[in-house]
Amino acid sequence: MKNTTGIQRYMLYDQSKVLVPPARPSPWQYILCFTTTRTFDYHFADGGGDTAEDCYECNVFVTAWDHCVQYNSTHPNITRITGTP
């Protein structure tokens, strides 16, 4: 995956299961955080299917930062990554 997407690290967080709740609750249950070595327009699809509601976009222009995508889903695991340079 690193060679194809440039994604070096990733972690999916379920905000309903964090030990210390945030000061202000988020409207999003899940946060996908990742680092990458590529400038890329990423599209992440979760296990819900191929509808627009099951795909999440993150446009990466600066690779030195961590990037996050927040979303709600009944099938939160990411099953496909696509995009364009």
LOTORKE-50257 format. One record per residue: x, y, z of N, C-alpha, C in turn. Coordinates in Angstrom, 2 decimals, m for minus. Example, Ala and Ser with C-alpha at 12.3 -4.5 7.8 and 13.67 -1.06 7.14 Angstrom:
# residues 2
<site><n_east>13.19</n_east><n_north>m5.69</n_north><n_up>7.80</n_up><ca_east>12.30</ca_east><ca_north>m4.50</ca_north><ca_up>7.80</ca_up><c_east>13.20</c_east><c_north>m3.30</c_north><c_up>7.80</c_up></site>
<site><n_east>12.85</n_east><n_north>m2.25</n_north><n_up>7.08</n_up><ca_east>13.67</ca_east><ca_north>m1.06</ca_north><ca_up>7.14</ca_up><c_east>12.90</c_east><c_north>0.03</c_north><c_up>7.87</c_up></site>
END
This chain:
# residues 85
<site><n_east>0.83</n_east><n_north>m1.18</n_north><n_up>0.00</n_up><ca_east>0.00</ca_east><ca_north>0.00</ca_north><ca_up>0.00</ca_up><c_east>0.88</c_east><c_north>1.25</c_north><c_up>0.00</c_up></site>
<site><n_east>2.02</n_east><n_north>1.24</n_north><n_up>0.67</n_up><ca_east>2.87</ca_east><ca_north>2.42</ca_north><ca_up>0.72</ca_up><c_east>3.32</c_east><c_north>2.85</c_north><c_up>m0.67</c_up></site>
<site><n_east>3.69</n_east><n_north>1.90</n_north><n_up>m1.51</n_up><ca_east>4.18</ca_east><ca_north>2.25</ca_north><ca_up>m2.85</ca_up><c_east>3.07</c_east><c_north>2.81</c_north><c_up>m3.72</c_up></site>
<site><n_east>1.86</n_east><n_north>2.29</n_north><n_up>m3.60</n_up><ca_east>0.76</ca_east><ca_north>2.72</ca_north><ca_up>m4.45</ca_up><c_east>0.15</c_east><c_north>4.03</c_north><c_up>m3.99</c_up></site>
<site><n_east>m0.09</n_east><n_north>4.17</n_north><n_up>m2.68</n_up><ca_east>m0.81</ca_east><ca_north>5.34</ca_north><ca_up>m2.17</ca_up><c_east>0.08</c_east><c_north>6.39</c_north><c_up>m1.53</c_up></site>
<site><n_east>1.28</n_east><n_north>6.01</n_north><n_up>m1.11</n_up><ca_east>2.15</ca_east><ca_north>6.91</ca_north><ca_up>m0.37</ca_up><c_east>1.80</c_east><c_north>7.00</c_north><c_up>1.11</c_up></site>
<site><n_east>0.73</n_east><n_north>6.30</n_north><n_up>1.53</n_up><ca_east>0.31</ca_east><ca_north>6.35</ca_north><ca_up>2.94</ca_up><c_east>1.30</c_east><c_north>5.53</c_north><c_up>3.78</c_up></site>
<site><n_east>1.90</n_east><n_north>6.21</n_north><n_up>4.77</n_up><ca_east>2.90</ca_east><ca_north>5.58</ca_north><ca_up>5.61</ca_up><c_east>2.32</c_east><c_north>5.01</c_north><c_up>6.90</c_up></site>
<site><n_east>1.41</n_east><n_north>5.76</n_north><n_up>7.51</n_up><ca_east>0.76</ca_east><ca_north>5.33</ca_north><ca_up>8.76</ca_up><c_east>m0.70</c_east><c_north>5.72</c_north><c_up>8.68</c_up></site>
<site><n_east>m1.52</n_east><n_north>4.93</n_north><n_up>9.37</n_up><ca_east>m2.94</ca_east><ca_north>5.29</ca_north><ca_up>9.46</ca_up><c_east>m3.54</c_east><c_north>4.68</c_north><c_up>10.72</c_up></site>
<site><n_east>m4.61</n_east><n_north>5.30</n_north><n_up>11.20</n_up><ca_east>m5.33</ca_east><ca_north>4.80</ca_north><ca_up>12.36</ca_up><c_east>m6.77</c_east><c_north>5.27</c_north><c_up>12.26</c_up></site>
<site><n_east>m7.69</n_east><n_north>4.37</n_north><n_up>12.53</n_up><ca_east>m9.11</ca_east><ca_north>4.69</ca_north><ca_up>12.55</ca_up><c_east>m9.55</c_east><c_north>4.76</c_north><c_up>14.01</c_up></site>
<site><n_east>m10.08</n_east><n_north>5.91</n_north><n_up>14.41</n_up><ca_east>m10.52</ca_east><ca_north>6.11</ca_north><ca_up>15.78</ca_up><c_east>m12.05</c_east><c_north>6.15</c_north><c_up>15.84</c_up></site>
<site><n_east>m12.60</n_east><n_north>5.50</n_north><n_up>16.86</n_up><ca_east>m14.03</ca_east><ca_north>5.58</ca_north><ca_up>17.16</ca_up><c_east>m14.16</c_east><c_north>6.55</c_north><c_up>18.33</c_up></site>
<site><n_east>m14.68</n_east><n_north>7.73</n_north><n_up>18.07</n_up><ca_east>m14.76</ca_east><ca_north>8.76</ca_north><ca_up>19.11</ca_up><c_east>m15.69</c_east><c_north>8.40</c_north><c_up>20.25</c_up></site>
<site><n_east>m16.60</n_east><n_north>7.45</n_north><n_up>20.03</n_up><ca_east>m17.50</ca_east><ca_north>7.05</ca_north><ca_up>21.12</ca_up><c_east>m16.78</c_east><c_north>6.18</c_north><c_up>22.15</c_up></site>
<site><n_east>m15.55</n_east><n_north>5.75</n_north><n_up>21.83</n_up><ca_east>m14.82</ca_east><ca_north>4.87</ca_north><ca_up>22.74</ca_up><c_east>m13.53</c_east><c_north>5.48</c_north><c_up>23.29</c_up></site>
<site><n_east>m13.38</n_east><n_north>6.80</n_north><n_up>23.16</n_up><ca_east>m12.18</ca_east><ca_north>7.43</ca_north><ca_up>23.69</ca_up><c_east>m12.26</c_east><c_north>7.50</c_north><c_up>25.21</c_up></site>
<site><n_east>m11.13</n_east><n_north>7.44</n_north><n_up>25.87</n_up><ca_east>m11.10</ca_east><ca_north>7.45</ca_north><ca_up>27.33</ca_up><c_east>m11.39</c_east><c_north>8.83</c_north><c_up>27.91</c_up></site>
<site><n_east>m10.92</n_east><n_north>9.86</n_north><n_up>27.23</n_up><ca_east>m11.16</ca_east><ca_north>11.23</ca_north><ca_up>27.70</ca_up><c_east>m12.01</c_east><c_north>11.94</c_north><c_up>26.66</c_up></site>
<site><n_east>m13.26</n_east><n_north>12.21</n_north><n_up>26.98</n_up><ca_east>m14.13</ca_east><ca_north>12.88</ca_north><ca_up>26.00</ca_up><c_east>m13.63</c_east><c_north>14.28</c_north><c_up>25.69</c_up></site>
<site><n_east>m13.80</n_east><n_north>14.73</n_north><n_up>24.44</n_up><ca_east>m13.37</ca_east><ca_north>16.08</ca_north><ca_up>24.08</ca_up><c_east>m14.22</c_east><c_north>17.13</c_north><c_up>24.78</c_up></site>
<site><n_east>m13.68</n_east><n_north>18.34</n_north><n_up>24.87</n_up><ca_east>m14.41</ca_east><ca_north>19.43</ca_north><ca_up>25.52</ca_up><c_east>m15.71</c_east><c_north>19.73</c_north><c_up>24.78</c_up></site>
<site><n_east>m15.66</n_east><n_north>19.59</n_north><n_up>23.47</n_up><ca_east>m16.86</ca_east><ca_north>19.83</ca_north><ca_up>22.65</ca_up><c_east>m17.10</c_east><c_north>18.57</c_north><c_up>21.82</c_up></site>
<site><n_east>m18.23</n_east><n_north>17.90</n_north><n_up>21.99</n_up><ca_east>m18.49</ca_east><ca_north>16.67</ca_north><ca_up>21.23</ca_up><c_east>m18.51</c_east><c_north>16.92</c_north><c_up>19.73</c_up></site>
<site><n_east>m18.00</n_east><n_north>15.96</n_north><n_up>18.99</n_up><ca_east>m17.97</ca_east><ca_north>16.05</ca_north><ca_up>17.53</ca_up><c_east>m19.24</c_east><c_north>15.44</c_north><c_up>16.94</c_up></site>
<site><n_east>m19.72</n_east><n_north>15.97</n_north><n_up>15.82</n_up><ca_east>m20.86</ca_east><ca_north>15.34</ca_north><ca_up>15.15</ca_up><c_east>m20.44</c_east><c_north>14.07</c_north><c_up>14.41</c_up></site>
<site><n_east>m19.13</n_east><n_north>13.81</n_north><n_up>14.31</n_up><ca_east>m18.62</ca_east><ca_north>12.66</ca_north><ca_up>13.58</ca_up><c_east>m18.18</c_east><c_north>11.58</c_north><c_up>14.56</c_up></site>
<site><n_east>m18.54</n_east><n_north>10.33</n_north><n_up>14.28</n_up><ca_east>m18.16</ca_east><ca_north>9.24</ca_north><ca_up>15.18</ca_up><c_east>m16.74</c_east><c_north>8.74</c_north><c_up>14.88</c_up></site>
<site><n_east>m16.36</n_east><n_north>8.71</n_north><n_up>13.61</n_up><ca_east>m15.07</ca_east><ca_north>8.12</ca_north><ca_up>13.24</ca_up><c_east>m14.12</c_east><c_north>9.16</c_north><c_up>12.68</c_up></site>
<site><n_east>m12.84</n_east><n_north>8.96</n_north><n_up>12.98</n_up><ca_east>m11.78</ca_east><ca_north>9.80</ca_north><ca_up>12.42</ca_up><c_east>m10.71</c_east><c_north>8.87</c_north><c_up>11.88</c_up></site>
<site><n_east>m10.42</n_east><n_north>9.00</n_north><n_up>10.59</n_up><ca_east>m9.32</ca_east><ca_north>8.29</ca_north><ca_up>9.96</ca_up><c_east>m8.16</c_east><c_north>9.28</c_north><c_up>9.84</c_up></site>
<site><n_east>m7.06</n_east><n_north>8.99</n_north><n_up>10.53</n_up><ca_east>m5.87</ca_east><ca_north>9.85</ca_north><ca_up>10.47</ca_up><c_east>m4.78</c_east><c_north>9.10</c_north><c_up>9.73</c_up></site>
<site><n_east>m4.02</n_east><n_north>9.83</n_north><n_up>8.89</n_up><ca_east>m2.96</ca_east><ca_north>9.19</ca_north><ca_up>8.13</ca_up><c_east>m1.85</c_east><c_north>10.17</c_north><c_up>7.78</c_up></site>
<site><n_east>m0.68</n_east><n_north>9.62</n_north><n_up>7.47</n_up><ca_east>0.43</ca_east><ca_north>10.41</ca_north><ca_up>6.95</ca_up><c_east>0.76</c_east><c_north>9.86</c_north><c_up>5.57</c_up></site>
<site><n_east>1.24</n_east><n_north>10.72</n_north><n_up>4.70</n_up><ca_east>1.55</ca_east><ca_north>10.30</ca_north><ca_up>3.34</ca_up><c_east>2.77</c_east><c_north>11.05</c_north><c_up>2.82</c_up></site>
<site><n_east>3.37</n_east><n_north>10.48</n_north><n_up>1.82</n_up><ca_east>4.52</ca_east><ca_north>11.13</ca_north><ca_up>1.17</ca_up><c_east>4.13</c_east><c_north>11.73</c_north><c_up>m0.18</c_up></site>
<site><n_east>2.85</n_east><n_north>11.67</n_north><n_up>m0.52</n_up><ca_east>2.40</ca_east><ca_north>12.14</ca_north><ca_up>m1.83</ca_up><c_east>1.37</c_east><c_north>13.26</c_north><c_up>m1.75</c_up></site>
<site><n_east>1.45</n_east><n_north>14.16</n_north><n_up>m2.70</n_up><ca_east>0.39</ca_east><ca_north>15.14</ca_north><ca_up>m2.92</ca_up><c_east>m0.66</c_east><c_north>14.43</c_north><c_up>m3.77</c_up></site>
<site><n_east>m1.87</n_east><n_north>14.28</n_north><n_up>m3.23</n_up><ca_east>m2.84</ca_east><ca_north>13.38</ca_north><ca_up>m3.84</ca_up><c_east>m4.24</c_east><c_north>13.78</c_north><c_up>m3.42</c_up></site>
<site><n_east>m5.23</n_east><n_north>13.53</n_north><n_up>m4.25</n_up><ca_east>m6.65</ca_east><ca_north>13.66</ca_north><ca_up>m3.88</ca_up><c_east>m7.13</c_east><c_north>12.25</c_north><c_up>m3.56</c_up></site>
<site><n_east>m7.21</n_east><n_north>11.94</n_north><n_up>m2.27</n_up><ca_east>m7.60</ca_east><ca_north>10.60</ca_north><ca_up>m1.83</ca_up><c_east>m9.11</c_east><c_north>10.46</c_north><c_up>m1.72</c_up></site>
<site><n_east>m9.60</n_east><n_north>9.28</n_north><n_up>m2.05</n_up><ca_east>m11.00</ca_east><ca_north>8.92</ca_north><ca_up>m1.86</ca_up><c_east>m11.01</c_east><c_north>7.59</c_north><c_up>m1.10</c_up></site>
<site><n_east>m11.59</n_east><n_north>7.62</n_north><n_up>0.09</n_up><ca_east>m11.67</ca_east><ca_north>6.44</ca_north><ca_up>0.94</ca_up><c_east>m13.09</c_east><c_north>5.91</c_north><c_up>0.92</c_up></site>
<site><n_east>m13.26</n_east><n_north>4.62</n_north><n_up>0.65</n_up><ca_east>m14.59</ca_east><ca_north>3.99</ca_north><ca_up>0.66</ca_up><c_east>m14.67</c_east><c_north>3.07</c_north><c_up>1.86</c_up></site>
<site><n_east>m15.78</n_east><n_north>3.16</n_north><n_up>2.58</n_up><ca_east>m15.95</ca_east><ca_north>2.28</ca_north><ca_up>3.73</ca_up><c_east>m16.71</c_east><c_north>1.01</c_north><c_up>3.32</c_up></site>
<site><n_east>m16.99</n_east><n_north>0.16</n_north><n_up>4.28</n_up><ca_east>m17.64</ca_east><ca_north>m1.12</ca_north><ca_up>4.00</ca_up><c_east>m19.10</c_east><c_north>m1.03</c_north><c_up>3.63</c_up></site>
<site><n_east>m19.66</n_east><n_north>0.16</n_north><n_up>3.59</n_up><ca_east>m21.08</ca_east><ca_north>0.34</ca_north><ca_up>3.28</ca_up><c_east>m21.42</c_east><c_north>0.22</c_north><c_up>1.81</c_up></site>
<site><n_east>m20.44</n_east><n_north>0.31</n_north><n_up>0.93</n_up><ca_east>m20.72</ca_east><ca_north>0.21</ca_north><ca_up>m0.50</ca_up><c_east>m20.11</c_east><c_north>1.33</c_north><c_up>m1.29</c_up></site>
<site><n_east>m20.65</n_east><n_north>1.55</n_north><n_up>m2.47</n_up><ca_east>m20.07</ca_east><ca_north>2.52</ca_north><ca_up>m3.40</ca_up><c_east>m20.90</c_east><c_north>3.77</c_north><c_up>m3.57</c_up></site>
<site><n_east>m21.80</n_east><n_north>4.06</n_north><n_up>m2.65</n_up><ca_east>m22.60</ca_east><ca_north>5.27</ca_north><ca_up>m2.78</ca_up><c_east>m21.79</c_east><c_north>6.47</c_north><c_up>m2.29</c_up></site>
<site><n_east>m22.23</n_east><n_north>7.65</n_north><n_up>m2.62</n_up><ca_east>m21.53</ca_east><ca_north>8.87</ca_north><ca_up>m2.22</ca_up><c_east>m21.45</c_east><c_north>9.00</c_north><c_up>m0.70</c_up></site>
<site><n_east>m22.44</n_east><n_north>8.47</n_north><n_up>0.02</n_up><ca_east>m22.44</ca_east><ca_north>8.54</ca_north><ca_up>1.48</ca_up><c_east>m21.37</c_east><c_north>7.65</c_north><c_up>2.10</c_up></site>
<site><n_east>m20.83</n_east><n_north>6.71</n_north><n_up>1.34</n_up><ca_east>m19.85</ca_east><ca_north>5.77</ca_north><ca_up>1.86</ca_up><c_east>m18.44</c_east><c_north>6.09</c_north><c_up>1.41</c_up></site>
<site><n_east>m18.25</n_east><n_north>7.23</n_north><n_up>0.76</n_up><ca_east>m16.92</ca_east><ca_north>7.63</ca_north><ca_up>0.27</ca_up><c_east>m16.55</c_east><c_north>8.98</c_north><c_up>0.85</c_up></site>
<site><n_east>m15.27</n_east><n_north>9.10</n_north><n_up>1.24</n_up><ca_east>m14.80</ca_east><ca_north>10.30</ca_north><ca_up>1.92</ca_up><c_east>m13.54</c_east><c_north>10.79</c_north><c_up>1.22</c_up></site>
<site><n_east>m13.44</n_east><n_north>12.09</n_north><n_up>1.04</n_up><ca_east>m12.35</ca_east><ca_north>12.67</ca_north><ca_up>0.27</ca_up><c_east>m11.42</c_east><c_north>13.47</c_north><c_up>1.17</c_up></site>
<site><n_east>m10.13</n_east><n_north>13.42</n_north><n_up>0.84</n_up><ca_east>m9.13</ca_east><ca_north>14.24</ca_north><ca_up>1.51</ca_up><c_east>m8.12</c_east><c_north>14.69</c_north><c_up>0.47</c_up></site>
<site><n_east>m8.03</n_east><n_north>15.98</n_north><n_up>0.26</n_up><ca_east>m7.09</ca_east><ca_north>16.55</ca_north><ca_up>m0.70</ca_up><c_east>m5.81</c_east><c_north>16.91</c_north><c_up>0.04</c_up></site>
<site><n_east>m4.72</n_east><n_north>16.26</n_north><n_up>m0.32</n_up><ca_east>m3.44</ca_east><ca_north>16.47</ca_north><ca_up>0.36</ca_up><c_east>m2.53</c_east><c_north>17.33</c_north><c_up>m0.52</c_up></site>
<site><n_east>m2.16</n_east><n_north>18.49</n_north><n_up>0.01</n_up><ca_east>m1.25</ca_east><ca_north>19.38</ca_north><ca_up>m0.69</ca_up><c_east>0.09</c_east><c_north>19.49</c_north><c_up>0.03</c_up></site>
<site><n_east>0.08</n_east><n_north>19.34</n_north><n_up>1.36</n_up><ca_east>1.29</ca_east><ca_north>19.42</ca_north><ca_up>2.17</ca_up><c_east>1.49</c_east><c_north>18.07</c_north><c_up>2.84</c_up></site>
<site><n_east>2.58</n_east><n_north>17.39</n_north><n_up>2.54</n_up><ca_east>2.77</ca_east><ca_north>16.04</ca_north><ca_up>3.05</ca_up><c_east>3.43</c_east><c_north>16.01</c_north><c_up>4.43</c_up></site>
<site><n_east>3.86</n_east><n_north>17.13</n_north><n_up>4.96</n_up><ca_east>4.54</ca_east><ca_north>17.16</ca_north><ca_up>6.25</ca_up><c_east>3.58</c_east><c_north>17.05</c_north><c_up>7.44</c_up></site>
<site><n_east>2.30</n_east><n_north>17.13</n_north><n_up>7.22</n_up><ca_east>1.31</ca_east><ca_north>17.12</ca_north><ca_up>8.29</ca_up><c_east>0.59</c_east><c_north>15.78</c_north><c_up>8.35</c_up></site>
<site><n_east>m0.08</n_east><n_north>15.55</n_north><n_up>9.49</n_up><ca_east>m1.03</ca_east><ca_north>14.44</ca_north><ca_up>9.58</ca_up><c_east>m2.33</c_east><c_north>14.92</c_north><c_up>8.94</c_up></site>
<site><n_east>m3.05</n_east><n_north>14.01</n_north><n_up>8.33</n_up><ca_east>m4.31</ca_east><ca_north>14.34</ca_north><ca_up>7.66</ca_up><c_east>m5.41</c_east><c_north>13.49</c_north><c_up>8.27</c_up></site>
<site><n_east>m6.61</n_east><n_north>14.05</n_north><n_up>8.32</n_up><ca_east>m7.73</ca_east><ca_north>13.34</ca_north><ca_up>8.94</ca_up><c_east>m8.98</c_east><c_north>13.48</c_north><c_up>8.10</c_up></site>
<site><n_east>m9.78</n_east><n_north>12.44</n_north><n_up>8.12</n_up><ca_east>m11.10</ca_east><ca_north>12.43</ca_north><ca_up>7.50</ca_up><c_east>m12.07</c_east><c_north>12.02</c_north><c_up>8.60</c_up></site>
<site><n_east>m13.11</n_east><n_north>12.81</n_north><n_up>8.82</n_up><ca_east>m14.10</ca_east><ca_north>12.50</ca_north><ca_up>9.84</ca_up><c_east>m15.40</c_east><c_north>12.09</c_north><c_up>9.16</c_up></site>
<site><n_east>m16.07</n_east><n_north>11.08</n_north><n_up>9.71</n_up><ca_east>m17.30</ca_east><ca_north>10.60</ca_north><ca_up>9.09</ca_up><c_east>m18.13</c_east><c_north>9.76</c_north><c_up>10.06</c_up></site>
<site><n_east>m19.37</n_east><n_north>9.52</n_north><n_up>9.67</n_up><ca_east>m20.27</ca_east><ca_north>8.61</ca_north><ca_up>10.36</ca_up><c_east>m20.54</c_east><c_north>7.45</c_north><c_up>9.42</c_up></site>
<site><n_east>m20.68</n_east><n_north>6.25</n_north><n_up>9.99</n_up><ca_east>m20.91</ca_east><ca_north>5.09</ca_north><ca_up>9.15</ca_up><c_east>m21.39</c_east><c_north>3.92</c_north><c_up>9.99</c_up></site>
<site><n_east>m22.18</n_east><n_north>3.05</n_north><n_up>9.39</n_up><ca_east>m22.55</ca_east><ca_north>1.80</ca_north><ca_up>10.04</ca_up><c_east>m21.53</c_east><c_north>0.70</c_north><c_up>9.71</c_up></site>
<site><n_east>m20.68</n_east><n_north>0.93</n_north><n_up>8.71</n_up><ca_east>m19.61</ca_east><ca_north>0.01</ca_north><ca_up>8.32</ca_up><c_east>m18.33</c_east><c_north>0.82</c_north><c_up>8.15</c_up></site>
<site><n_east>m17.69</n_east><n_north>1.22</n_north><n_up>9.26</n_up><ca_east>m16.63</ca_east><ca_north>2.24</ca_north><ca_up>9.21</ca_up><c_east>m15.29</c_east><c_north>1.81</c_north><c_up>8.62</c_up></site>
<site><n_east>m15.00</n_east><n_north>0.52</n_north><n_up>8.55</n_up><ca_east>m13.68</ca_east><ca_north>0.10</ca_north><ca_up>8.07</ca_up><c_east>m13.50</c_east><c_north>0.49</c_north><c_up>6.62</c_up></site>
<site><n_east>m12.34</n_east><n_north>1.06</n_north><n_up>6.32</n_up><ca_east>m12.02</ca_east><ca_north>1.48</ca_north><ca_up>4.96</ca_up><c_east>m11.66</c_east><c_north>0.24</c_north><c_up>4.14</c_up></site>
<site><n_east>m12.35</n_east><n_north>0.09</n_north><n_up>3.01</n_up><ca_east>m12.14</ca_east><ca_north>m1.11</ca_north><ca_up>2.17</ca_up><c_east>m11.45</c_east><c_north>m0.80</c_north><c_up>0.85</c_up></site>
<site><n_east>m11.41</n_east><n_north>0.51</n_north><n_up>0.48</n_up><ca_east>m10.79</ca_east><ca_north>0.86</ca_north><ca_up>m0.80</ca_up><c_east>m10.26</c_east><c_north>2.29</c_north><c_up>m0.75</c_up></site>
<site><n_east>m9.10</n_east><n_north>2.49</n_north><n_up>m1.36</n_up><ca_east>m8.53</ca_east><ca_north>3.83</ca_north><ca_up>m1.48</ca_up><c_east>m8.27</c_east><c_north>4.08</c_north><c_up>m2.96</c_up></site>
<site><n_east>m8.81</n_east><n_north>5.18</n_north><n_up>m3.47</n_up><ca_east>m8.54</ca_east><ca_north>5.58</ca_north><ca_up>m4.84</ca_up><c_east>m8.17</c_east><c_north>7.06</c_north><c_up>m4.83</c_up></site>
<site><n_east>m7.82</n_east><n_north>7.59</n_north><n_up>m5.97</n_up><ca_east>m7.52</ca_east><ca_north>9.01</ca_north><ca_up>m6.05</ca_up><c_east>m6.71</c_east><c_north>9.36</c_north><c_up>m7.25</c_up></site>
<site><n_east>m6.32</n_east><n_north>10.62</n_north><n_up>m7.31</n_up><ca_east>m5.55</ca_east><ca_north>11.12</ca_north><ca_up>m8.43</ca_up><c_east>m4.42</c_east><c_north>12.01</c_north><c_up>m7.92</c_up></site>
<site><n_east>m3.28</n_east><n_north>11.97</n_north><n_up>m8.59</n_up><ca_east>m2.17</ca_east><ca_north>12.84</ca_north><ca_up>m8.20</ca_up><c_east>m2.44</c_east><c_north>14.29</c_north><c_up>m8.53</c_up></site>
END
